[in-house]
């Protein structure tokens, strides 16, 4: 089995897992994974992540041209700028997961860091999470705003939209996205309560010893 075939099957399995667990719904969300030749596989436009066909995944070459499979997601530019700014990135996950989107709609967020360091694994897998200003779906002006942040952040939160997360592998991108969603859920559950987040010293220790980005 070729490496590309394995990656096609892996991408579809990840999409199905996200869909089954309610982290994506309808035809929302999109995934991509880097190929050994420098191109990418990407989920097609208007495709449900719960019902992906390995043979119909969009094939993008190293110059960003669509060269095979179905037409790629209209949010392909989000993936392109993440890969362009993060040489170590091998996969990108973008979801409209409920709790992360809910946080992205809140007024008064710290735009430099939307979620507090509630747990160690959030710090290790996500780190700081900046907020990207709102743009209408498919608006390529969003790419410029994501690009400004992607060099220093492998995860960003799109206002009134959802997270975009790059990882050193598809598994790493999935784990970080899942951790972000669970932390968003915790954050919403704890609103109005007295919360004891990790201290600055604890956060720095985790970043120095265990950060996964």
Backbone as a printed PyTorch tensor [residue, N CA C, xyz], in Angstrom:
tensor([[[  0.8530,  -1.1930,   0.0000],
         [  0.0000,   0.0000,   0.0000],
         [  0.8900,   1.2440,   0.0000]],

        [[  0.6330,   2.1840,  -0.9220],
         [  1.4540,   3.3870,  -1.0120],
         [  1.1810,   4.3220,   0.1630]],

        [[  2.1270,   5.2400,   0.3920],
         [  1.9570,   6.2220,   1.4650],
         [  0.7340,   7.0900,   1.2100]],

        [[  0.5010,   7.4550,  -0.0570],
         [ -0.6690,   8.2810,  -0.3600],
         [ -1.9640,   7.5390,  -0.0670]],

        [[ -2.0170,   6.2680,  -0.3980],
         [ -3.2140,   5.4700,  -0.1150],
         [ -3.4790,   5.4040,   1.3840]],

        [[ -2.4040,   5.2080,   2.1550],
         [ -2.5510,   5.1830,   3.6140],
         [ -3.0880,   6.5090,   4.1380]],

        [[ -2.5710,   7.6160,   3.5990],
         [ -3.0210,   8.9290,   4.0530],
         [ -4.4670,   9.1980,   3.6450]],

        [[ -4.8550,   8.7330,   2.4620],
         [ -6.2560,   8.8830,   2.0430],
         [ -7.1860,   8.1600,   3.0270]],

        [[ -6.8370,   6.9340,   3.3540],
         [ -7.6640,   6.1550,   4.2820],
         [ -7.6740,   6.7970,   5.6710]],

        [[ -6.5180,   7.2850,   6.1040],
         [ -6.4140,   7.9130,   7.4240],
         [ -7.2680,   9.1730,   7.5010]],

        [[ -7.2180,   9.9910,   6.4560],
         [ -7.9930,  11.2370,   6.4560],
         [ -9.4840,  10.9330,   6.5460]],

        [[ -9.9410,   9.9350,   5.8030],
         [-11.3590,   9.5720,   5.8340],
         [-11.7570,   8.9940,   7.1880]],

        [[-10.8800,   8.2000,   7.7850],
         [-11.1680,   7.6320,   9.1030],
         [-11.2550,   8.7270,  10.1580]],

        [[-10.3840,   9.7210,  10.0830],
         [-10.4320,  10.8400,  11.0290],
         [-11.7190,  11.6410,  10.8570]],

        [[-12.1000,  11.8850,   9.6250],
         [-13.3500,  12.6080,   9.3740],
         [-14.5370,  11.8730,   9.9550]],

        [[-14.5880,  10.5520,   9.7430],
         [-15.6990,   9.7510,  10.2570],
         [-15.7300,   9.7780,  11.7840]],

        [[-14.5520,   9.7310,  12.4120],
         [-14.4760,   9.7690,  13.8690],
         [-15.0110,  11.0930,  14.4130]],

        [[-14.6060,  12.1930,  13.7950],
         [-15.0900,  13.5070,  14.2200],
         [-16.6080,  13.6050,  14.0710]],

        [[-17.1160,  13.0860,  12.9800],
         [-18.5560,  13.1610,  12.7110],
         [-19.3440,  12.3210,  13.7160]],

        [[-18.8780,  11.0990,  13.9610],
         [-19.5860,  10.2060,  14.8880],
         [-19.6750,  10.7930,  16.2830]],

        [[-18.6410,  11.5440,  16.6780],
         [-18.5870,  12.1010,  18.0360],
         [-19.2100,  13.4880,  18.1380]],

        [[-19.8380,  13.9410,  17.0550],
         [-20.5520,  15.2130,  17.0920],
         [-19.6560,  16.4330,  17.0640]],

        [[-18.4060,  16.2750,  16.6470],
         [-17.4980,  17.4130,  16.5620],
         [-17.6290,  18.1500,  15.2340]],

        [[-18.3520,  17.5590,  14.3110],
         [-18.6950,  18.2180,  13.0560],
         [-20.0630,  17.6880,  12.6370]],

        [[-20.7260,  18.3950,  11.7520],
         [-22.0830,  18.0170,  11.3840],
         [-22.3840,  18.5340,   9.9820]],

        [[-23.3770,  17.9270,   9.3290],
         [-23.7070,  18.3370,   7.9640],
         [-22.4750,  18.2630,   7.0800]],

        [[-22.2400,  19.3270,   6.3330],
         [-21.0470,  19.3890,   5.4710],
         [-20.0300,  20.3920,   6.0050]],

        [[-20.0820,  20.6480,   7.3160],
         [-19.1600,  21.6280,   7.9070],
         [-17.8010,  21.0000,   8.1920]],

        [[-16.7880,  21.8500,   8.2760],
         [-15.4530,  21.4130,   8.6290],
         [-14.6760,  20.8890,   7.4380]],

        [[-13.3580,  20.9180,   7.5440],
         [-12.4970,  20.3900,   6.4960],
         [-11.1500,  19.9920,   7.0710]],

        [[-10.5410,  19.0140,   6.4340],
         [ -9.2740,  18.4420,   6.8750],
         [ -8.2970,  18.4020,   5.7070]],

        [[ -7.0170,  18.4370,   6.0150],
         [ -6.0060,  18.2270,   4.9870],
         [ -4.7970,  17.5580,   5.6000]],

        [[ -4.0160,  16.9040,   4.7370],
         [ -2.7910,  16.2490,   5.1750],
         [ -1.7450,  16.4200,   4.0780]],

        [[ -0.5040,  16.6270,   4.4880],
         [  0.5880,  16.8260,   3.5350],
         [  1.0340,  15.4960,   2.9420]],

        [[  1.3870,  15.5250,   1.6610],
         [  1.8990,  14.3590,   0.9540],
         [  3.4220,  14.4260,   0.8610]],

        [[  4.0740,  13.2920,   0.6920],
         [  5.5400,  13.2900,   0.6260],
         [  6.1150,  14.1470,  -0.5010]],

        [[  5.3470,  14.3480,  -1.5880],
         [  5.8630,  15.1220,  -2.7250],
         [  5.7050,  16.6280,  -2.5510]],

        [[  5.1680,  17.0520,  -1.4090],
         [  4.9840,  18.4770,  -1.1510],
         [  3.5870,  18.9780,  -1.4010]],

        [[  2.7230,  18.1400,  -1.9680],
         [  1.3250,  18.5180,  -2.1580],
         [  0.4850,  18.1290,  -0.9620]],

        [[ -0.8310,  18.1930,  -1.1310],
         [ -1.7400,  17.8750,  -0.0320],
         [ -2.9610,  17.1150,  -0.5230]],

        [[ -3.5480,  16.3610,   0.3740],
         [ -4.8990,  15.8280,   0.2130],
         [ -5.8170,  16.6750,   1.0670]],

        [[ -7.0040,  16.9870,   0.5340],
         [ -7.9240,  17.8740,   1.2440],
         [ -9.3550,  17.3780,   1.0500]],

        [[-10.1960,  17.6150,   2.0420],
         [-11.5960,  17.2160,   1.8960],
         [-12.2860,  18.1230,   0.8790]],

        [[-13.2000,  17.5560,   0.0820],
         [-13.8640,  18.3360,  -0.9640],
         [-14.9020,  19.3060,  -0.4140]],

        [[-15.2940,  20.2330,  -1.2470],
         [-16.3470,  21.1750,  -0.8830],
         [-17.6840,  20.4510,  -0.7640]],

        [[-18.5180,  20.9060,   0.1590],
         [-19.8600,  20.3530,   0.3840],
         [-19.8510,  18.8560,   0.6870]],

        [[-18.7710,  18.3770,   1.2850],
         [-18.6890,  16.9630,   1.6520],
         [-18.8690,  16.8080,   3.1550]],

        [[-19.6000,  15.7820,   3.5580],
         [-19.7170,  15.4570,   4.9720],
         [-18.4690,  14.7110,   5.4140]],

        [[-17.8760,  15.1300,   6.5350],
         [-16.7080,  14.4220,   7.0430],
         [-17.0660,  13.0070,   7.4920]],

        [[-18.3550,  12.7500,   7.6580],
         [-18.7860,  11.4120,   8.0610],
         [-18.9200,  10.4490,   6.9140]],

        [[-18.7690,  10.9140,   5.6760],
         [-19.0020,  10.0520,   4.5190],
         [-18.0210,  10.3750,   3.3950]],

        [[-16.7480,  10.4000,   3.7160],
         [-15.7150,  10.7250,   2.7300],
         [-15.3080,   9.4820,   1.9390]],

        [[-15.0100,   9.6880,   0.6670],
         [-14.5450,   8.6230,  -0.2220],
         [-13.0550,   8.8590,  -0.4830]],

        [[-12.1820,   7.9250,  -0.1070],
         [-10.7410,   8.1380,  -0.3080],
         [-10.3770,   8.5030,  -1.7410]],

        [[-11.0710,   7.9240,  -2.7060],
         [-10.7430,   8.1580,  -4.1120],
         [-11.1520,   9.5440,  -4.5890]],

        [[-12.0580,  10.2040,  -3.8660],
         [-12.5730,  11.4950,  -4.3200],
         [-11.9880,  12.6770,  -3.5560]],

        [[-11.0570,  12.4170,  -2.6390],
         [-10.4110,  13.5240,  -1.9340],
         [ -9.7100,  14.4410,  -2.9290]],

        [[ -9.6950,  15.7140,  -2.6340],
         [ -9.0450,  16.6890,  -3.5130],
         [ -7.5360,  16.5310,  -3.4190]],

        [[ -6.8850,  16.5100,  -4.5730],
         [ -5.4160,  16.4260,  -4.6360],
         [ -4.8900,  17.7910,  -5.0590]],

        [[ -4.0480,  18.3820,  -4.2050],
         [ -3.4960,  19.7180,  -4.4420],
         [ -1.9840,  19.5760,  -4.6100]],

        [[ -1.4140,  20.2030,  -5.6420],
         [  0.0310,  20.0830,  -5.8100],
         [  0.7720,  21.1050,  -4.9590]],

        [[  2.0990,  21.0550,  -5.0010],
         [  2.9190,  21.9040,  -4.1370],
         [  2.7510,  23.3900,  -4.4170]],

        [[  2.2180,  23.7310,  -5.6030],
         [  1.9740,  25.1320,  -5.9600],
         [  0.5420,  25.5680,  -5.6480]],

        [[ -0.2190,  24.6790,  -4.9970],
         [ -1.5830,  25.0230,  -4.6110],
         [ -2.6280,  24.8060,  -5.6880]],

        [[ -2.2620,  24.0950,  -6.7800],
         [ -3.2130,  23.8580,  -7.8620],
         [ -3.9930,  22.5660,  -7.6310]],

        [[ -5.2750,  22.5990,  -7.9450],
         [ -6.1180,  21.4120,  -7.8390],
         [ -5.8290,  20.5090,  -9.0340]],

        [[ -5.3070,  19.3060,  -8.7600],
         [ -4.8980,  18.4360,  -9.8730],
         [ -5.6070,  17.0920,  -9.8840]],

        [[ -6.4950,  16.8350,  -8.9310],
         [ -7.1920,  15.5590,  -8.9250],
         [ -8.2900,  15.5020,  -7.8800]],

        [[ -9.2270,  14.5810,  -8.0910],
         [-10.3270,  14.4220,  -7.1510],
         [-11.3600,  15.5210,  -7.2810]],

        [[-12.2970,  15.5490,  -6.3420],
         [-13.3570,  16.5540,  -6.3560],
         [-12.7930,  17.9390,  -6.0370]],

        [[-13.5920,  18.9580,  -6.3390],
         [-13.2040,  20.3350,  -6.0470],
         [-12.9520,  20.4840,  -4.5460]],

        [[-11.8480,  21.1320,  -4.1630],
         [-11.5320,  21.2360,  -2.7260],
         [-12.4640,  22.1960,  -1.9920]],

        [[-12.4560,  22.0710,  -0.6820],
         [-13.2160,  22.9860,   0.1650],
         [-12.9470,  24.4390,  -0.1990]],

        [[-13.9880,  25.2540,  -0.0920],
         [-13.8140,  26.6760,  -0.4030],
         [-12.9430,  27.3780,   0.6380]],

        [[-12.6460,  26.6900,   1.7350],
         [-11.7630,  27.2480,   2.7640],
         [-10.3390,  26.6990,   2.6430]],

        [[ -9.9840,  26.2490,   1.4460],
         [ -8.6340,  25.7120,   1.2150],
         [ -7.5510,  26.7200,   1.5710]],

        [[ -7.8610,  28.0040,   1.4300],
         [ -6.8590,  29.0380,   1.7190],
         [ -6.4340,  29.0270,   3.1850]],

        [[ -7.3140,  28.5980,   4.0930],
         [ -6.9430,  28.4990,   5.5020],
         [ -5.8190,  27.4750,   5.6830]],

        [[ -5.9430,  26.3670,   4.9840],
         [ -4.9320,  25.3220,   5.0420],
         [ -3.6390,  25.8190,   4.3990]],

        [[ -3.7700,  26.4610,   3.2590],
         [ -2.6010,  26.9200,   2.5040],
         [ -1.7330,  27.8650,   3.3400]],

        [[ -2.3480,  28.8110,   4.0440],
         [ -1.5320,  29.7640,   4.8080],
         [ -0.9170,  29.1090,   6.0420]],

        [[ -1.6040,  28.1360,   6.6160],
         [ -1.0140,  27.4190,   7.7500],
         [  0.2350,  26.6660,   7.3170]],

        [[  0.1410,  25.9370,   6.2200],
         [  1.3130,  25.2140,   5.7170],
         [  2.4250,  26.1850,   5.3190]],

        [[  2.0290,  27.3030,   4.7340],
         [  3.0220,  28.2580,   4.2660],
         [  3.8280,  28.8880,   5.3880]],

        [[  3.2030,  29.0500,   6.5490],
         [  3.8690,  29.7040,   7.6780],
         [  4.4860,  28.7240,   8.6810]],

        [[  4.1240,  27.4540,   8.5750],
         [  4.5970,  26.4770,   9.5500],
         [  5.2240,  25.2890,   8.8070]],

        [[  6.5300,  25.3180,   8.6800],
         [  7.2300,  24.2870,   7.9110],
         [  7.0150,  22.8900,   8.4890]],

        [[  6.8210,  22.8140,   9.8090],
         [  6.6630,  21.5080,  10.4450],
         [  5.2480,  20.9460,  10.3090]],

        [[  4.3080,  21.7460,   9.8060],
         [  2.9120,  21.3130,   9.7090],
         [  2.7560,  20.2160,   8.6620]],

        [[  2.0990,  19.1270,   9.0540],
         [  1.8020,  18.0190,   8.1460],
         [  0.3070,  17.7650,   8.0030]],

        [[ -0.5010,  18.5090,   8.7640],
         [ -1.9480,  18.3610,   8.6870],
         [ -2.6150,  19.5970,   9.2670]],

        [[ -3.8330,  19.8710,   8.7970],
         [ -4.6250,  20.9940,   9.3050],
         [ -6.0640,  20.5190,   9.5000]],

        [[ -6.6370,  20.8910,  10.6320],
         [ -8.0390,  20.5640,  10.9440],
         [ -8.7890,  21.8690,  11.1790]],

        [[ -9.9250,  22.0180,  10.4960],
         [-10.8090,  23.1700,  10.7240],
         [-12.2100,  22.6400,  10.9830]],

        [[-12.7600,  22.9650,  12.1520],
         [-14.0990,  22.5010,  12.5300],
         [-14.9880,  23.6670,  12.9170]],

        [[-16.2990,  23.3800,  12.9410],
         [-17.2840,  24.2970,  13.5170],
         [-17.8200,  23.6540,  14.7910]],

        [[-16.9240,  23.0990,  15.5960],
         [-17.3100,  22.3690,  16.8000],
         [-18.0150,  23.3000,  17.7910]],

        [[-19.0800,  22.7970,  18.3900],
         [-20.0610,  23.6200,  19.0960],
         [-19.4660,  24.5220,  20.1760]],

        [[-18.6780,  23.9640,  21.0830],
         [-18.1990,  24.7640,  22.2140],
         [-17.1380,  25.7710,  21.7940]],

        [[-16.2980,  25.3850,  20.8550],
         [-15.2940,  26.3330,  20.3530],
         [-15.9640,  27.4900,  19.6270]],

        [[-16.9830,  27.1780,  18.8320],
         [-17.7260,  28.2400,  18.1460],
         [-18.4280,  29.1340,  19.1570]],

        [[-18.9950,  28.5260,  20.1970],
         [-19.6780,  29.3250,  21.2280],
         [-18.7120,  30.3290,  21.8610]],

        [[-17.5100,  29.8790,  22.1770],
         [-16.5130,  30.7980,  22.7410],
         [-16.1860,  31.8950,  21.7330]],

        [[-16.0850,  31.5430,  20.4560],
         [-15.7120,  32.5260,  19.4270],
         [-16.7630,  33.6130,  19.2510]],

        [[-17.9660,  33.3790,  19.7790],
         [-19.0550,  34.3580,  19.6760],
         [-19.1650,  35.2680,  20.8970]],

        [[-18.3990,  34.9790,  21.9410],
         [-18.5010,  35.7620,  23.1670],
         [-17.8960,  37.1510,  22.9990]],

        [[-18.5360,  38.1260,  23.6180],
         [-18.0040,  39.4900,  23.6340],
         [-16.9480,  39.6040,  24.7340]],

        [[-15.9530,  40.4500,  24.5010],
         [-14.9760,  40.7300,  25.5360],
         [-13.8520,  39.7290,  25.6610]],

        [[-13.6610,  38.8570,  24.6780],
         [-12.5560,  37.9010,  24.7310],
         [-11.2130,  38.6190,  24.6350]],

        [[-10.2070,  38.0300,  25.2250],
         [ -8.8400,  38.4990,  25.0350],
         [ -8.4230,  38.0330,  23.6400]],

        [[ -8.3090,  38.9460,  22.7010],
         [ -8.0370,  38.5730,  21.3100],
         [ -6.6620,  37.9390,  21.1320]],

        [[ -5.7720,  38.1450,  22.0820],
         [ -4.4430,  37.5420,  22.0010],
         [ -4.4300,  36.1200,  22.5420]],

        [[ -5.4590,  35.7800,  23.3480],
         [ -5.4750,  34.4570,  23.9880],
         [ -6.8830,  34.1990,  24.5100]],

        [[ -7.6800,  33.5040,  23.7070],
         [ -9.1260,  33.3940,  23.9700],
         [ -9.4920,  32.5510,  25.1830]],

        [[ -8.6540,  31.5600,  25.5070],
         [ -8.9870,  30.6470,  26.5980],
         [ -7.8910,  30.6670,  27.6660]],

        [[ -8.2700,  30.6380,  28.9300],
         [ -7.2630,  30.6040,  30.0020],
         [ -6.6330,  29.2190,  30.0990]],

        [[ -5.4630,  29.1000,  30.7350],
         [ -4.7910,  27.8070,  30.8820],
         [ -5.4410,  26.9860,  31.9910]],

        [[ -6.5730,  26.3910,  31.6740],
         [ -7.3370,  25.6510,  32.6790],
         [ -6.6680,  24.3260,  33.0190]],

        [[ -6.1320,  23.6400,  32.0040],
         [ -5.5160,  22.3330,  32.2300],
         [ -4.1200,  22.2810,  31.6140]],

        [[ -3.3280,  21.3400,  32.1100],
         [ -1.9690,  21.1720,  31.5880],
         [ -1.9880,  20.7320,  30.1300]],

        [[ -2.9050,  19.8260,  29.7790],
         [ -2.9050,  19.3210,  28.4050],
         [ -3.3310,  20.3690,  27.4010]],

        [[ -4.1430,  21.3230,  27.8150],
         [ -4.4690,  22.4370,  26.9120],
         [ -3.2190,  23.2600,  26.6230]],

        [[ -2.4480,  23.5400,  27.6560],
         [ -1.2010,  24.3000,  27.4740],
         [ -0.2430,  23.5270,  26.5840]],

        [[ -0.1390,  22.2230,  26.7800],
         [  0.7940,  21.3980,  26.0300],
         [  0.3890,  21.2270,  24.5690]],

        [[ -0.8900,  21.0710,  24.3090],
         [ -1.3430,  20.7620,  22.9470],
         [ -1.7590,  22.0050,  22.1480]],

        [[ -2.2100,  23.0410,  22.8250],
         [ -2.7120,  24.2230,  22.1200],
         [ -1.8610,  25.4470,  22.4000]],

        [[ -1.5830,  25.7230,  23.6620],
         [ -0.7990,  26.9060,  24.0060],
         [ -1.6630,  28.1520,  24.0230]],

        [[ -1.2390,  29.1820,  23.3310],
         [ -2.0270,  30.4130,  23.2300],
         [ -2.9530,  30.3300,  22.0200]],

        [[ -4.1580,  30.8780,  22.1710],
         [ -5.1640,  30.7880,  21.1110],
         [ -5.6610,  32.1850,  20.7540]],

        [[ -5.1090,  32.8050,  19.7080],
         [ -5.5700,  34.1470,  19.3150],
         [ -6.8940,  34.0960,  18.5550]],

        [[ -7.6160,  35.2090,  18.6140],
         [ -8.8860,  35.3420,  17.9020],
         [ -8.6550,  36.0800,  16.5900]],

        [[ -9.1620,  35.5040,  15.4970],
         [ -9.0690,  36.1180,  14.1760],
         [-10.3650,  36.8830,  13.9170]],

        [[-10.3090,  38.1400,  13.4710],
         [-11.5260,  38.9210,  13.2320],
         [-12.4910,  38.2180,  12.2720]],

        [[-13.7680,  38.5180,  12.4180],
         [-14.8020,  37.8730,  11.6000],
         [-14.6910,  38.2440,  10.1260]],

        [[-14.8760,  37.2380,   9.2850],
         [-15.0570,  37.4020,   7.8470],
         [-16.1610,  36.4440,   7.4190]],

        [[-16.8790,  36.7720,   6.3680],
         [-17.9220,  35.8850,   5.8560],
         [-17.2890,  34.5840,   5.3570]],

        [[-17.9960,  33.4540,   5.4360],
         [-17.4610,  32.1770,   4.9560],
         [-16.9780,  32.2720,   3.5110]],

        [[-15.7820,  31.7470,   3.2710],
         [-15.2320,  31.7600,   1.9280],
         [-14.5210,  33.0370,   1.5450]],

        [[-14.5730,  34.0690,   2.4020],
         [-13.9120,  35.3370,   2.1020],
         [-12.3980,  35.1490,   2.2230]],

        [[-11.6900,  35.2850,   1.0990],
         [-10.2520,  35.0310,   1.1180],
         [ -9.4730,  36.1070,   1.8720]],

        [[-10.1300,  37.2140,   2.2340],
         [ -9.4580,  38.2000,   3.0810],
         [ -9.1170,  37.5920,   4.4420]],

        [[ -9.8490,  36.5390,   4.8040],
         [ -9.5650,  35.8520,   6.0550],
         [ -8.1550,  35.2670,   6.0500]],

        [[ -7.6860,  34.8580,   4.8670],
         [ -6.3560,  34.2510,   4.7620],
         [ -5.2740,  35.1860,   5.2790]],

        [[ -5.3860,  36.4690,   4.9500],
         [ -4.3650,  37.4340,   5.3720],
         [ -4.3260,  37.5570,   6.8890]],

        [[ -5.4980,  37.5370,   7.5290],
         [ -5.5360,  37.6630,   8.9840],
         [ -5.0020,  36.4030,   9.6660]],

        [[ -5.3110,  35.2350,   9.1060],
         [ -4.7730,  33.9880,   9.6600],
         [ -3.2640,  33.9310,   9.4520]],

        [[ -2.8120,  34.3600,   8.2880],
         [ -1.3900,  34.3250,   7.9650],
         [ -0.5650,  35.1660,   8.9390]],

        [[ -1.1310,  36.2910,   9.3970],
         [ -0.4190,  37.1500,  10.3430],
         [ -0.1140,  36.4310,  11.6550]],

        [[ -0.9430,  35.4570,  11.9990],
         [ -0.8280,  34.7760,  13.2860],
         [ -0.1820,  33.4030,  13.1870]],

        [[ -0.2400,  32.7980,  11.9930],
         [  0.1520,  31.3980,  11.8440],
         [  1.6280,  31.1440,  12.1220]],

        [[  2.4720,  32.1490,  11.9280],
         [  3.8920,  31.9520,  12.1790],
         [  4.2060,  31.6750,  13.6290]],

        [[  3.3970,  32.2260,  14.5410],
         [  3.6480,  32.0740,  15.9790],
         [  2.6330,  31.1810,  16.6760]],

        [[  1.5480,  30.8440,  15.9830],
         [  0.4800,  30.0510,  16.6070],
         [  0.0510,  28.9340,  15.6660]],

        [[  0.0490,  27.6990,  16.1670],
         [ -0.4090,  26.5980,  15.3180],
         [ -1.9210,  26.3980,  15.4340]],

        [[ -2.5590,  27.1360,  16.3490],
         [ -4.0100,  27.0830,  16.5040],
         [ -4.5500,  28.5020,  16.6090]],

        [[ -5.6160,  28.7720,  15.8750],
         [ -6.2880,  30.0730,  15.9520],
         [ -7.7910,  29.8300,  16.0230]],

        [[ -8.5120,  30.8230,  16.5310],
         [ -9.9660,  30.7350,  16.6180],
         [-10.5650,  31.8290,  15.7560]],

        [[-11.3570,  31.4440,  14.7640],
         [-12.0050,  32.4000,  13.8790],
         [-13.2710,  32.9190,  14.5410]],

        [[-13.4120,  34.2310,  14.6540],
         [-14.5760,  34.8230,  15.3260],
         [-15.8700,  34.3690,  14.6690]],

        [[-16.8330,  33.9370,  15.5000],
         [-18.1510,  33.4970,  15.0390],
         [-18.0540,  32.4120,  13.9730]],

        [[-17.0610,  31.5230,  14.1350],
         [-16.8090,  30.5490,  13.0660],
         [-16.2580,  29.2350,  13.6190]],

        [[-15.0470,  29.2440,  14.1920],
         [-14.4860,  27.9990,  14.7120],
         [-12.9740,  27.9600,  14.6370]],

        [[-12.3710,  26.8510,  15.1070],
         [-10.9070,  26.7430,  15.1920],
         [-10.2580,  26.2500,  13.9070]],

        [[ -9.0010,  26.6600,  13.7120],
         [ -8.1270,  26.1140,  12.6700],
         [ -6.8560,  25.6850,  13.3810]],

        [[ -6.4820,  24.4180,  13.2360],
         [ -5.3660,  23.8660,  14.0020],
         [ -4.4330,  23.0870,  13.0810]],

        [[ -3.1470,  23.4110,  13.1250],
         [ -2.1340,  22.6660,  12.3820],
         [ -1.3850,  21.7510,  13.3380]],

        [[ -0.8920,  20.6270,  12.8060],
         [ -0.1280,  19.7020,  13.6260],
         [  1.0010,  19.0650,  12.8520]],

        [[  1.9340,  18.4700,  13.5730],
         [  3.0730,  17.8060,  12.9370],
         [  2.6750,  16.4630,  12.3210]],

        [[  1.4500,  16.0410,  12.5600],
         [  0.8520,  14.8560,  11.9410],
         [ -0.6570,  15.0340,  12.0190]],

        [[ -1.3830,  14.1850,  11.3080],
         [ -2.8350,  14.2620,  11.3800],
         [ -3.3240,  13.9480,  12.7880]],

        [[ -2.6960,  12.9720,  13.4310],
         [ -3.0690,  12.6600,  14.8150],
         [ -2.8290,  13.8540,  15.7270]],

        [[ -1.6840,  14.5100,  15.5830],
         [ -1.3630,  15.6560,  16.4400],
         [ -2.3620,  16.7850,  16.2500]],

        [[ -2.7460,  17.0520,  14.9990],
         [ -3.7270,  18.1010,  14.7270],
         [ -5.0870,  17.7340,  15.3110]],

        [[ -5.4610,  16.4630,  15.2090],
         [ -6.7300,  15.9960,  15.7770],
         [ -6.7270,  16.1370,  17.2990]],

        [[ -5.6600,  15.6760,  17.9380],
         [ -5.5980,  15.7270,  19.3980],
         [ -5.6790,  17.1660,  19.9050]],

        [[ -4.9710,  18.0650,  19.2300],
         [ -4.9860,  19.4640,  19.6570],
         [ -6.3740,  20.0690,  19.4740]],

        [[ -7.0360,  19.7430,  18.3670],
         [ -8.3870,  20.2610,  18.1230],
         [ -9.3640,  19.7340,  19.1630]],

        [[ -9.2480,  18.4680,  19.5020],
         [-10.1220,  17.8710,  20.5080],
         [ -9.8750,  18.4860,  21.8810]],

        [[ -8.6040,  18.7300,  22.2020],
         [ -8.2770,  19.3590,  23.4810],
         [ -8.8350,  20.7750,  23.5470]],

        [[ -8.7530,  21.4870,  22.4300],
         [ -9.3020,  22.8430,  22.3650],
         [-10.8120,  22.8140,  22.6040]],

        [[-11.5030,  21.8810,  21.9590],
         [-12.9530,  21.7930,  22.1180],
         [-13.3430,  21.4630,  23.5530]],

        [[-12.6380,  20.5350,  24.1780],
         [-12.9470,  20.1840,  25.5600],
         [-12.6550,  21.3380,  26.5150]],

        [[-11.6060,  22.0870,  26.2400],
         [-11.2830,  23.2410,  27.0850],
         [-12.3200,  24.3420,  26.9060]],

        [[-12.7950,  24.5270,  25.6710],
         [-13.8740,  25.4910,  25.4400],
         [-15.1250,  25.0840,  26.2240]],

        [[-15.4050,  23.7970,  26.2470],
         [-16.5600,  23.2940,  27.0050],
         [-16.3840,  23.5680,  28.4950]],

        [[-15.1880,  23.2760,  29.0220],
         [-14.9050,  23.5520,  30.4340],
         [-15.0450,  25.0360,  30.7400]],

        [[-14.5240,  25.8470,  29.8620],
         [-14.5750,  27.3010,  30.0570],
         [-16.0240,  27.7810,  30.1660]],

        [[-16.8840,  27.2650,  29.2880],
         [-18.2930,  27.6680,  29.3310],
         [-18.9930,  27.1270,  30.5790]],

        [[-18.6610,  25.9170,  30.9800],
         [-19.2570,  25.3330,  32.1870],
         [-18.8640,  26.1070,  33.4370]],

        [[-17.6580,  26.6630,  33.4250],
         [-17.1310,  27.3340,  34.6120],
         [-17.4330,  28.8210,  34.6600]],

        [[-18.0550,  29.3450,  33.6150],
         [-18.3570,  30.7850,  33.6250],
         [-19.2570,  31.1280,  34.8070]],

        [[-18.8800,  32.1650,  35.5480],
         [-19.6300,  32.5540,  36.7450],
         [-19.0980,  31.9150,  38.0120]],

        [[-18.1690,  30.9460,  37.8570],
         [-17.5680,  30.2960,  39.0160],
         [-16.1710,  30.8940,  39.2800]],

        [[-15.6980,  30.7260,  40.4810],
         [-14.3270,  31.1250,  40.7900],
         [-13.3890,  30.0390,  40.2710]],

        [[-12.5560,  30.3920,  39.3160],
         [-11.7030,  29.4120,  38.6450],
         [-10.2480,  29.6180,  39.0670]],

        [[ -9.5340,  28.5100,  39.2100],
         [ -8.1190,  28.5560,  39.5510],
         [ -7.3150,  28.0380,  38.3500]],

        [[ -6.9890,  28.9180,  37.4020],
         [ -6.1910,  28.4800,  36.2540],
         [ -4.7560,  28.2070,  36.6770]],

        [[ -3.9900,  27.6000,  35.7960],
         [ -2.5780,  27.3890,  36.0730],
         [ -1.8770,  28.7380,  36.2020]],

        [[ -0.8620,  28.7730,  37.0430],
         [ -0.1070,  30.0110,  37.2310],
         [  0.8310,  30.2430,  36.0450]],

        [[  1.3480,  31.4430,  35.9340],
         [  2.3080,  31.7520,  34.8630],
         [  3.5290,  30.8420,  34.9500]],

        [[  3.9790,  30.5730,  36.1620],
         [  5.1410,  29.7070,  36.3460],
         [  4.8380,  28.2830,  35.8870]],

        [[  3.6420,  27.7840,  36.2080],
         [  3.2560,  26.4350,  35.7920],
         [  3.1320,  26.3440,  34.2670]],

        [[  2.5900,  27.3830,  33.6660],
         [  2.4440,  27.4130,  32.2100],
         [  3.8090,  27.3960,  31.5400]],

        [[  4.7250,  28.2100,  32.0190],
         [  6.0530,  28.2750,  31.4090],
         [  6.8060,  26.9620,  31.5550]],

        [[  6.6470,  26.3140,  32.6890],
         [  7.2960,  25.0160,  32.8820],
         [  6.7780,  23.9940,  31.8870]],

        [[  5.4780,  23.9940,  31.6710],
         [  4.8850,  23.0700,  30.7000],
         [  5.3690,  23.3730,  29.2840]],

        [[  5.4350,  24.6480,  28.9540],
         [  5.8790,  25.0290,  27.6120],
         [  7.3250,  24.6200,  27.3630]],

        [[  8.1460,  24.7710,  28.3770],
         [  9.5630,  24.4480,  28.2240],
         [  9.8100,  22.9480,  28.1370]],

        [[  9.0300,  22.1720,  28.8790],
         [  9.3180,  20.7320,  28.9910],
         [  8.4330,  19.8580,  28.1210]],

        [[  7.2010,  20.2900,  27.8830],
         [  6.2450,  19.3670,  27.2720],
         [  5.4650,  19.9080,  26.0940]],

        [[  5.6770,  21.1440,  25.6940],
         [  4.8550,  21.7080,  24.6220],
         [  4.9540,  20.8510,  23.3650]],

        [[  3.8240,  20.5730,  22.7410],
         [  3.7530,  19.6890,  21.5890],
         [  3.6340,  20.4460,  20.2730]],

        [[  3.7460,  21.7920,  20.3310],
         [  3.6400,  22.5430,  19.0770],
         [  4.9720,  23.2090,  18.7610]]])
